[in-house]
Amino acid sequence: MTRKIRFALALAITLASIIFVGAGRFVRLAETVSPSGNGNALASVAFTACEANPEEETISKMVDEVVSQSLGNKGWAALVKKGDHVVIKVNMVGPLRGRKGEKGKAIITDYRVVKAIAAGIRQAIGEGGSTDIIVTDALFYEGTNPSDPREATSFYGTGYDADGDGMLDGDSKARLVNADSYGKDRRFLTVVNEPILGKTSIWHPDFMRRPENPSPSGEYSDVVIYVPTFKSHGFVGITGAIKLSYGLRSNNTSVPDNCRWNHSGYGWGTGNKTLLLDYLCAQSRARKCDFVVLDALTGNRKGPLNGALLGYSSPTDWIETDVILASRDPVAIDTIETLFAGYDPDSVHLLDAAARDGLGESRVSRILISGCERFGKHRADIARRYEPKKTGKRFSGTWPFENGWGGATVRTDTTAPTFAEVLATRLPDGRFHIAYAVQDEGTDRTAIARTDLMIEGTLIESRFDEPEKGAVEFAPRSMAADASASAKGSINPRTVELVAWDSALNATRVSVPLQDDATASIGFAP
């Protein structure tokens, strides 16, 4: 089908939809979003890791840590305010799947992560009613009871709702919501200008309305938080924040949006995949999430399900990964998730599509992970722990994730760069000249992506052009004074740091002494 024909059909469907739904439920024509790639600005992704099999208290502290890294010392209060209505979108596909004792494990979002998020938000927004925090996903049935014990896909018995009262367990007073209970009378239409699809109709549930346009019953949300889980995906390669929006699409054929099961014409692995990728981007254009917390406590190598043809009790192919990440940028965190799985981001085309649509940053060189070396070191530990061992014709229970799954191809660089030379020289005018050379080593080298200059943990400068070698000159007093508040304590720092990142975001950091009257050197290569 040509692009002109596709555009004409999309326009016809849009006009028919407006007539069908009536003016009251047609919200707006979404503005065109500029492509991502804000110069050399870095997108930030928070990262923390723990020992295997963390308890609920540890998980809560991990959530607090990545929230603080992302949002600052105010934590959740930097994102939400008193009286806000907040939607927490989770992943509930397959709570009935997995071997006995592991139902939903590495398939659905861990309830302990969600409880920690909801508790933090409750503290930030204050006491309210039963509608100011909702936890939701599509549950594959149309009933309004989200914890119906007769439905194997409900929240009941998953750790979310032990007593079946429709409320998230714990003290957050968050209400559970089945997005599939929202039929055509509880959805609203947004038409977006998607660069490839053209004008595209998005039918979101009423709780996704913006505050200025509440539903007739008063539903809206000030803030939308996505909590995906760490899984590969048979259609798009990775199940992250951008893919998570698909659970908000109706599964009811009475809603004129072509229904979830058709996957925008891609079907079950057939047809044109770009129709699905572009629709996912259009969904986020209609209402982009405000924050993402990625549950990467486990990693599902061959998600999102454990193999429907094998039966509900078949074991899930998962590994222990013990990580939580967070970001305001859904594309950046999906890119890091892709690298964490051992995949090449260039093979996950949803990332390119989302960046093109202005939804976030997909360029690895423009993403900063908190903790510098910590991400690469933890991934290298996982690679060693789960070194591939072939069972029959396939690998299982190993790292990286399944090669070729959803088109994602493996790229297993876990070797950090090496500084071959660092030389710091004090110039006559008081400035310092720092020359360096860094090498990308290992068997699966991905090249140096960026080299950063930092003072006391604050990023001062990044080098993108020929980052493997170069020099920087600066005056410590003026640079420290112009840096953020965290760096202002040292007017004359005695050391600075260089951090080299490769394209798999393995990192190496070196501390460079700034001597008053001498030349300092470290790490000369032979």
C-alpha positions as CSV (number, residue, x, y, z in Angstrom):
1,M,0.0,0.0,0.0
2,T,1.4,3.4,-1.0
3,R,1.9,6.2,1.5
4,K,-0.7,8.3,-0.2
5,I,-3.3,5.6,0.0
6,R,-2.4,4.9,3.7
7,F,-2.7,8.7,4.4
8,A,-6.2,8.8,2.7
9,L,-7.4,5.8,4.6
10,A,-6.1,7.3,7.9
11,L,-7.9,10.6,7.1
12,A,-11.1,8.8,6.3
13,I,-11.0,6.8,9.5
14,T,-10.3,10.0,11.5
15,L,-13.3,11.8,10.0
16,A,-15.5,8.8,10.6
17,S,-14.2,8.5,14.1
18,I,-15.1,12.1,14.9
19,I,-18.6,11.7,13.5
20,F,-18.9,8.4,15.5
21,V,-17.7,9.8,18.8
22,G,-19.2,13.2,18.6
23,A,-17.6,16.5,19.4
24,G,-17.5,15.9,23.2
25,R,-15.0,13.2,23.0
26,F,-12.8,14.6,20.2
27,V,-10.0,16.3,22.2
28,R,-7.5,17.9,19.9
29,L,-5.3,17.5,16.9
30,A,-1.9,16.9,18.6
31,E,0.8,19.3,17.7
32,T,3.7,18.0,15.6
33,V,6.7,17.1,17.8
34,S,10.2,18.1,16.8
35,P,12.7,15.2,16.3
36,S,14.9,14.4,19.3
37,G,18.6,15.2,19.4
38,N,18.9,18.3,21.4
39,G,22.5,19.1,20.3
40,N,25.0,17.8,22.7
41,A,22.7,17.8,25.8
42,L,22.8,14.5,27.6
43,A,19.7,12.5,28.6
44,S,20.0,11.1,32.1
45,V,19.2,7.5,33.1
46,A,19.4,6.5,36.8
47,F,20.8,3.1,37.7
48,T,21.1,1.0,40.8
49,A,21.9,-2.6,41.5
50,C,21.8,-5.0,44.5
51,E,22.7,-8.5,45.5
52,A,20.5,-11.3,44.3
53,N,17.0,-11.9,45.5
54,P,16.4,-8.5,47.3
55,E,13.8,-8.2,50.0
56,E,10.9,-5.7,49.7
57,E,12.7,-3.2,52.0
58,T,15.8,-3.3,49.7
59,I,13.6,-2.8,46.6
60,S,11.9,0.2,48.2
61,K,15.3,1.8,48.9
62,M,16.4,1.1,45.3
63,V,13.3,2.9,44.0
64,D,14.1,5.8,46.3
65,E,17.7,5.9,45.0
66,V,16.8,6.1,41.3
67,V,14.1,8.6,41.9
68,S,16.6,10.8,43.8
69,Q,19.1,10.4,41.0
70,S,16.6,11.4,38.4
71,L,14.5,14.0,40.2
72,G,16.9,15.4,42.8
73,N,16.8,15.8,46.5
74,K,13.0,16.5,46.5
75,G,12.4,13.0,45.1
76,W,8.8,12.5,44.0
77,A,7.9,16.0,45.1
78,A,9.8,17.3,42.1
79,L,7.4,15.4,39.8
80,V,4.1,15.5,41.6
81,K,2.4,18.1,43.8
82,K,-0.3,18.1,46.4
83,G,-3.6,17.1,45.0
84,D,-2.3,15.7,41.7
85,H,-4.0,12.7,40.0
86,V,-1.4,10.1,39.0
87,V,-1.6,7.1,36.7
88,I,0.9,4.3,37.2
89,K,0.9,2.0,34.1
90,V,2.3,-1.4,34.8
91,N,2.8,-4.6,32.7
92,M,0.3,-7.4,33.6
93,V,0.6,-9.6,30.5
94,G,0.6,-13.2,31.7
95,P,0.2,-13.3,35.5
96,L,-1.0,-16.8,35.1
97,R,2.1,-18.0,33.2
98,G,5.2,-19.7,34.5
99,R,5.9,-22.8,36.5
100,K,4.3,-23.4,39.9
101,G,5.6,-21.0,42.5
102,E,6.8,-18.6,39.8
103,K,3.6,-17.4,38.2
104,G,4.1,-14.1,36.5
105,K,7.8,-13.9,37.6
106,A,9.8,-12.0,35.0
107,I,6.6,-11.5,33.0
108,I,4.6,-9.0,35.0
109,T,5.9,-5.9,36.8
110,D,7.1,-6.8,40.3
111,Y,4.4,-5.7,42.7
112,R,7.1,-4.6,45.2
113,V,8.4,-2.0,42.8
114,V,4.9,-0.7,42.2
115,K,4.1,-0.5,45.9
116,A,7.3,1.5,46.6
117,I,6.4,3.9,43.8
118,A,2.8,4.3,44.9
119,A,3.9,4.8,48.5
120,G,6.3,7.5,47.5
121,I,3.7,9.3,45.4
122,R,1.2,9.2,48.2
123,Q,3.6,10.9,50.6
124,A,4.3,13.6,48.0
125,I,0.7,14.4,47.0
126,G,-0.9,13.9,50.4
127,E,-4.1,12.2,51.5
128,G,-6.8,12.1,48.9
129,G,-9.7,10.0,47.5
130,S,-9.6,6.6,45.9
131,T,-9.1,8.1,42.4
132,D,-6.0,10.2,42.8
133,I,-3.6,7.3,42.3
134,I,-4.5,4.5,40.0
135,V,-2.5,1.4,38.9
136,T,-3.6,0.1,35.6
137,D,-3.1,-2.2,32.6
138,A,-5.2,-4.1,30.1
139,L,-6.3,-7.3,31.8
140,F,-7.8,-9.1,28.8
141,Y,-11.4,-9.1,30.0
142,E,-14.0,-6.3,30.1
143,G,-15.2,-6.6,33.6
144,T,-14.8,-3.6,35.9
145,N,-13.5,-5.6,38.8
146,P,-9.7,-5.5,38.4
147,S,-9.2,-8.2,41.0
148,D,-11.9,-10.7,39.9
149,P,-10.8,-14.1,41.3
150,R,-12.6,-15.8,38.4
151,E,-10.2,-14.1,35.9
152,A,-6.7,-15.6,35.7
153,T,-5.4,-12.3,34.3
154,S,-6.7,-10.1,37.1
155,F,-4.6,-8.4,39.8
156,Y,-5.8,-10.9,42.3
157,G,-3.2,-13.3,43.6
158,T,-0.3,-11.6,42.0
159,G,1.0,-9.7,45.0
160,Y,-0.9,-6.5,44.0
161,D,-4.2,-7.4,45.7
162,A,-4.2,-10.3,48.2
163,D,-7.7,-9.5,49.6
164,G,-9.4,-8.8,46.3
165,D,-10.7,-5.3,47.3
166,G,-9.6,-3.6,44.1
167,M,-6.9,-1.6,45.9
168,L,-3.2,-2.0,45.8
169,D,-1.9,-3.7,48.9
170,G,0.0,-1.4,51.3
171,D,-0.7,2.1,52.6
172,S,-0.8,4.0,49.3
173,K,-4.6,3.8,48.8
174,A,-4.0,3.4,45.1
175,R,-6.9,2.0,43.1
176,L,-6.4,-0.8,40.6
177,V,-8.1,-0.3,37.2
178,N,-8.7,-2.7,34.4
179,A,-8.0,-0.6,31.2
180,D,-10.0,-3.2,29.2
181,S,-13.1,-2.3,31.0
182,Y,-13.0,1.1,29.2
183,G,-15.3,0.8,26.2
184,K,-16.2,3.4,23.6
185,D,-18.2,5.4,26.1
186,R,-15.1,5.8,28.4
187,R,-12.5,6.6,25.8
188,F,-11.6,9.8,24.0
189,L,-10.1,10.5,20.6
190,T,-6.8,12.3,19.9
191,V,-5.6,12.7,16.4
192,V,-1.8,13.0,16.0
193,N,0.4,13.9,13.1
194,E,2.7,10.9,13.0
195,P,5.5,11.5,10.4
196,I,5.0,8.2,8.6
197,L,1.4,7.3,9.3
198,G,0.1,10.8,8.9
199,K,-3.1,11.7,10.8
200,T,-3.6,8.8,13.3
201,S,-6.5,8.2,15.7
202,I,-5.6,7.3,19.2
203,W,-8.4,6.2,21.6
204,H,-7.1,6.5,25.2
205,P,-9.0,5.6,28.4
206,D,-10.6,8.6,30.1
207,F,-8.0,8.5,32.9
208,M,-5.4,9.5,30.4
209,R,-7.1,12.9,29.8
210,R,-5.2,16.0,30.7
211,P,-6.4,18.1,33.6
212,E,-7.8,20.9,31.4
213,N,-10.1,18.4,29.7
214,P,-11.5,16.0,32.3
215,S,-14.1,13.4,31.3
216,P,-17.8,13.9,32.0
217,S,-17.3,11.8,35.2
218,G,-14.2,13.8,36.2
219,E,-11.4,11.5,35.2
220,Y,-8.0,12.9,34.3
221,S,-4.3,12.6,35.2
222,D,-1.7,15.2,36.0
223,V,1.2,12.8,35.8
224,V,1.6,9.5,34.0
225,I,4.3,7.0,35.2
226,Y,5.3,3.9,33.3
227,V,6.7,0.8,35.1
228,P,7.7,-1.7,32.4
229,T,9.6,-4.9,33.2
230,F,12.8,-6.1,31.6
231,K,11.9,-8.3,28.7
232,S,12.6,-9.0,25.1
233,H,9.7,-8.9,22.7
234,G,8.9,-11.1,19.8
235,F,7.6,-8.2,17.6
236,V,9.6,-5.1,18.5
237,G,12.7,-6.5,20.2
238,I,12.4,-5.0,23.7
239,T,9.5,-4.4,26.0
240,G,10.2,-0.9,27.4
241,A,8.4,2.4,28.0
242,I,7.4,3.0,24.4
243,K,6.0,-0.5,24.0
244,L,4.2,-0.3,27.3
245,S,1.8,2.2,26.0
246,Y,0.2,-0.5,23.8
247,G,-1.7,-1.8,26.9
248,L,-3.7,1.4,26.7
249,R,-5.1,0.4,23.3
250,S,-8.6,-1.1,23.4
251,N,-9.2,-4.8,23.0
252,N,-12.8,-4.1,22.3
253,T,-13.8,-4.2,18.6
254,S,-16.5,-1.6,19.2
255,V,-13.8,1.0,19.6
256,P,-12.8,2.1,16.1
257,D,-9.0,1.8,16.6
258,N,-8.4,-1.6,14.9
259,C,-8.1,-3.3,18.3
260,R,-4.9,-4.6,20.1
261,W,-4.9,-8.1,18.6
262,N,-4.3,-6.9,15.1
263,H,-1.1,-5.1,16.1
264,S,-1.7,-2.4,13.5
265,G,-1.7,-4.8,10.7
266,Y,1.4,-6.7,11.8
267,G,-0.7,-9.5,13.1
268,W,1.3,-12.2,14.9
269,G,4.6,-11.7,13.2
270,T,3.3,-11.0,9.7
271,G,2.7,-8.0,7.6
272,N,4.4,-4.6,7.9
273,K,6.1,-4.1,11.3
274,T,6.6,-0.4,10.8
275,L,2.8,0.1,11.1
276,L,3.1,-1.2,14.6
277,L,6.2,0.8,15.5
278,D,4.8,4.0,14.1
279,Y,1.5,3.5,15.9
280,L,3.3,3.0,19.2
281,C,5.0,6.3,18.6
282,A,1.7,7.9,17.8
283,Q,0.3,6.7,21.1
284,S,3.1,8.5,23.0
285,R,2.6,11.6,20.9
286,A,-1.0,11.6,22.1
287,R,0.0,11.4,25.7
288,K,3.7,10.9,26.6
289,C,4.6,9.4,30.0
290,D,6.2,11.8,32.4
291,F,8.5,9.4,34.1
292,V,9.7,5.7,33.8
293,V,10.8,3.3,36.4
294,L,12.1,0.1,34.9
295,D,11.8,-3.1,36.9
296,A,14.9,-5.0,35.9
297,L,15.1,-7.2,39.0
298,T,14.8,-10.1,36.5
299,G,15.4,-10.4,32.8
300,N,13.1,-12.3,30.5
301,R,15.2,-13.6,27.6
302,K,12.3,-14.5,25.4
303,G,9.4,-12.4,26.5
304,P,6.8,-11.2,26.9
305,L,5.3,-14.7,27.4
306,N,6.8,-18.0,28.2
307,G,5.7,-19.5,24.9
308,A,1.9,-19.7,24.5
309,L,2.1,-23.0,22.5
310,L,3.9,-24.6,25.5
311,G,1.1,-24.0,27.9
312,Y,0.6,-21.7,30.9
313,S,2.7,-23.9,33.3
314,S,5.8,-23.9,31.1
315,P,8.9,-22.4,32.7
316,T,9.9,-18.8,31.8
317,D,13.3,-18.3,30.3
318,W,14.6,-15.7,32.7
319,I,17.7,-14.7,34.6
320,E,18.3,-12.8,37.9
321,T,19.5,-9.2,37.0
322,D,18.8,-7.2,40.3
323,V,18.6,-3.7,38.8
324,I,16.2,-0.8,38.8
325,L,16.5,2.1,36.4
326,A,14.6,5.4,36.0
327,S,14.4,8.4,33.7
328,R,12.3,11.2,32.5
329,D,13.2,10.1,28.9
330,P,11.4,7.0,27.8
331,V,13.6,6.5,24.7
332,A,16.8,6.9,26.6
333,I,15.8,4.3,29.2
334,D,14.6,1.9,26.5
335,T,18.0,2.3,24.8
336,I,19.8,1.4,28.1
337,E,17.4,-1.5,28.5
338,T,18.4,-2.7,25.0
339,L,22.1,-2.5,25.9
340,F,21.5,-4.3,29.3
341,A,19.9,-7.2,27.4
342,G,23.1,-7.5,25.3
343,Y,21.4,-6.2,22.1
344,D,22.6,-3.7,19.5
345,P,20.3,-0.6,19.7
346,D,20.6,-0.2,16.0
347,S,18.7,-3.4,15.5
348,V,15.7,-2.3,17.6
349,H,14.0,0.0,15.1
350,L,11.4,1.2,17.6
351,L,14.2,3.3,19.2
352,D,14.9,5.1,15.9
353,A,11.2,5.6,15.2
354,A,10.6,7.1,18.7
355,A,13.6,9.4,18.4
356,R,12.4,10.6,15.0
357,D,9.0,11.3,16.5
358,G,10.6,13.6,19.2
359,L,9.9,11.2,22.1
360,G,13.4,11.1,23.5
361,E,17.1,10.4,22.9
362,S,18.2,7.1,21.2
363,R,21.9,8.1,20.5
364,V,24.0,6.1,22.9
365,S,26.7,8.9,23.0
366,R,24.1,11.3,24.3
367,I,22.9,9.2,27.3
368,L,24.5,9.6,30.7
369,I,24.0,6.7,33.2
370,S,24.5,7.6,36.9
371,G,27.4,5.9,38.6
372,C,29.6,5.8,35.6
373,E,31.3,2.4,35.6
374,R,28.6,0.7,37.8
375,F,26.3,-0.1,34.9
376,G,29.0,-1.8,32.8
377,K,30.5,-3.7,35.7
378,H,27.2,-5.1,36.8
379,R,26.4,-6.2,33.2
380,A,29.8,-7.8,33.0
381,D,29.1,-9.7,36.2
382,I,25.8,-11.0,34.7
383,A,27.6,-12.0,31.5
384,R,30.1,-14.1,33.5
385,R,27.4,-15.6,35.8
386,Y,25.2,-16.5,32.8
387,E,27.7,-17.5,30.3
388,P,25.9,-19.2,27.4
389,K,25.7,-22.9,27.6
390,K,23.8,-24.6,24.9
391,T,20.9,-26.9,25.8
392,G,19.7,-28.9,22.8
393,K,19.3,-26.5,19.9
394,R,18.9,-23.3,21.9
395,F,20.5,-21.3,24.7
396,S,18.3,-20.8,27.8
397,G,19.0,-19.2,31.1
398,T,22.0,-17.3,29.7
399,W,23.0,-13.8,28.8
400,P,22.6,-12.1,26.4
401,F,18.9,-12.4,25.6
402,E,17.6,-14.5,22.6
403,N,19.4,-13.5,19.4
404,G,17.1,-12.3,16.7
405,W,14.0,-12.1,18.9
406,G,11.8,-9.4,17.5
407,G,14.6,-8.6,15.1
408,A,17.0,-7.6,17.9
409,T,20.6,-8.8,17.4
410,V,23.2,-9.6,20.0
411,R,26.1,-7.3,20.7
412,T,28.0,-8.4,23.8
413,D,30.6,-5.8,24.5
414,T,31.3,-6.0,28.2
415,T,34.9,-4.7,28.2
416,A,35.5,-1.2,29.5
417,P,37.8,1.2,27.7
418,T,41.4,1.7,28.8
419,F,43.2,5.1,29.2
420,A,46.5,4.8,27.5
421,E,47.7,8.2,28.4
422,V,46.6,11.1,30.7
423,L,48.8,14.2,31.1
424,A,47.8,17.3,33.1
425,T,50.0,20.4,32.7
426,R,49.6,23.7,34.5
427,L,49.9,26.6,32.0
428,P,51.6,29.9,32.8
429,D,48.2,31.8,33.1
430,G,47.0,29.3,35.7
431,R,44.8,27.2,33.5
432,F,45.3,23.5,33.1
433,H,45.9,21.5,29.9
434,I,44.8,17.9,30.1
435,A,45.7,15.6,27.2
436,Y,44.5,12.0,27.0
437,A,44.2,8.9,24.9
438,V,41.8,6.1,25.4
439,Q,41.5,2.7,23.8
440,D,38.5,0.4,23.2
441,E,39.6,-3.1,23.9
442,G,37.9,-6.6,24.1
443,T,36.6,-9.1,21.6
444,D,33.4,-7.3,20.6
445,R,34.6,-3.7,20.5
446,T,32.0,-1.0,19.9
447,A,34.3,2.1,19.7
448,I,34.6,5.1,22.0
449,A,31.4,7.1,22.1
450,R,32.1,10.0,24.5
451,T,34.7,11.2,26.9
452,D,33.5,13.4,29.9
453,L,35.4,15.9,32.1
454,M,33.9,16.0,35.6
455,I,34.7,18.0,38.8
456,E,33.5,16.4,42.0
457,G,30.8,14.4,40.2
458,T,29.5,17.3,38.2
459,L,29.7,17.0,34.4
460,I,31.7,20.0,33.0
461,E,32.3,19.0,29.4
462,S,31.7,16.1,27.0
463,R,33.8,15.3,23.9
464,F,31.9,13.7,21.0
465,D,34.2,14.3,18.0
466,E,37.2,12.0,18.1
467,P,36.5,11.2,21.8
468,E,39.3,8.6,21.9
469,K,42.0,11.3,22.1
470,G,42.3,15.0,22.6
471,A,42.9,17.7,25.2
472,V,40.9,20.1,27.3
473,E,41.9,23.4,28.8
474,F,40.2,25.1,31.8
475,A,40.6,27.3,34.8
476,P,39.6,25.4,37.9
477,R,38.3,28.4,39.8
478,S,36.0,29.7,37.1
479,M,34.7,26.3,36.0
480,A,33.9,25.3,39.5
481,A,32.2,28.6,40.1
482,D,30.0,28.1,37.1
483,A,29.2,24.5,37.8
484,S,26.1,23.3,39.7
485,A,25.7,23.8,43.4
486,S,27.2,20.4,44.1
487,A,30.5,21.5,42.7
488,K,30.7,25.0,44.1
489,G,32.2,23.7,47.4
490,S,35.6,23.5,45.7
491,I,36.7,26.8,44.2
492,N,40.1,25.2,43.5
493,P,39.7,21.4,43.0
494,R,42.8,19.4,43.4
495,T,41.7,16.7,41.0
496,V,39.4,16.3,38.1
497,E,38.0,13.1,36.5
498,L,38.0,11.8,33.0
499,V,35.3,9.2,32.1
500,A,35.5,7.3,28.8
501,W,32.4,5.5,27.5
502,D,32.3,3.0,24.7
503,S,29.1,2.5,22.5
504,A,27.9,-0.2,24.8
505,L,28.2,2.3,27.7
506,N,31.0,0.4,29.5
507,A,32.9,3.2,31.3
508,T,36.3,3.8,32.8
509,R,37.0,6.7,35.1
510,V,40.4,8.1,36.1
511,S,41.3,10.8,38.6
512,V,43.7,13.4,37.4
513,P,45.7,15.4,40.0
514,L,46.0,19.1,39.4
515,Q,49.5,20.1,40.7
516,D,50.4,23.7,41.2
517,D,53.8,23.7,39.7
518,A,54.3,20.4,38.0
519,T,53.2,18.1,35.3
520,A,51.2,15.0,36.3
521,S,50.8,11.9,34.3
522,I,49.2,8.5,34.8
523,G,48.8,5.4,32.8
524,F,51.3,5.9,30.0
525,A,51.0,3.0,27.5
526,P,54.3,1.3,26.6
